[in-house]
Amino acid sequence: MNLDNLKSRILNESPEFIKYLEGLIDDYRFDDGEVLEIALLIKKNGPSSLSDEQWYVFLENGLLPNSYVEECDRCTEHIPWSNMYSAIFINRDHLCANCHFYVNKG
């Protein structure tokens, strides 16, 4: 996973990412206090407020490798932030919502 691509995606889709981030915060998905502090900072001031060092810590220790899936394991499309939580923590299949429906249909 390229950290610059992930950072760019977060910046370009920041409202959707912040909603996902709120779910991670609410469900105590951050074990590292520094990462949690950065997550709260993103929630309050937006992702563009982070320094390069904060970005690195947040991406390496906060999202990767357990809280982000770059693409659906079936169709290889980006999983939207709105489906990310389900793909990782609820369904645990790393599938987008569409592929999850087809795989589990009938």
N, C-alpha and C positions, 0 to 999 in steps of 0.2 A: 504494500500500500504506500503510495506516494503521499507524504505529509502535506506537500504543497497543494495537491489536488483535493485532499480532504479539507484543508483550510479554505480553499477557494469555494468549495461546495457549501461549506458552512456560511461563509460571508455572503454568497449569492442567494442562499435560501434561509437567511437568518430567522425570519418569523417562524417558519416550520421547525427549524432546528431548536429554537428556544422552547417551543412546546414539547419537543422530545426531551430536551434537557430538563424541563420541569418534572416530567415523569420520572426521570432517573433520580432527581433530587428527592422527590416525594417518596420514592420507594427505597431510599437509602442504598443506592447502587454504587456510591463512591465510598471506598474504604480509606482512601488517602485524604487527610485533612487539607493538604495544600490543593489537591485537585478539586475538592468540594468548595474551597474558598474561590478558586478560579471559576468554577461553574456558577456560583452565586454572583460573581462579578459579571459574567456573561449575561446572566438573567437580568441583572440590574442595569448594566450600561451597554449591552450588546457586544457581539464578538469583535467588532472593530476596535474596541477599547483595549484589547490585550497587547502586551509587549511580545516580542519574538520569543523570549524565554518562557513566558506564560503559555504561549501557543504550544511550544514544544512539550512542556510538562503536561498540559491538558490533553494533547493528542496522544502522546506516548503512554501516559499513565492513567488517563481518564477514559478515553474512548477505545484505544487499541489495547489489546486485541479482543476484548470481551463485550464492548458496547457499540460496535459498529460493524456492519457488513456492507461491503462496497456494492455488491450486486447479488441478484437472485441466483441461487444455485441451479435453477432450472432454465430460466430464459435469459439470464445474464444481463437483464436490465437493472438500472439503479433502483434500489428499494427506497421508496419515498420515506421521508422522516416520519410521516404519519403512520406508516406500517412497520417501522424499524423495531419498535418495542415488542410488538407481537411476534415478528420474525425471529427475534433473538431470545426473548424471555418467556413468552407465553407458548407459542407453537414450537419453538426451538428447532425450526426446520430451515431457517435462512432463505425462505421463499417470499416473494412478493405476495400480496393479497390475492391476486388473480391466479397465480400458480398454486398457492395453497388451496384455493377453492377447487381447482381442477384435480389436483392430486388426491384430495379428500372427498371428492364427489362420489356419492353412491357407494 
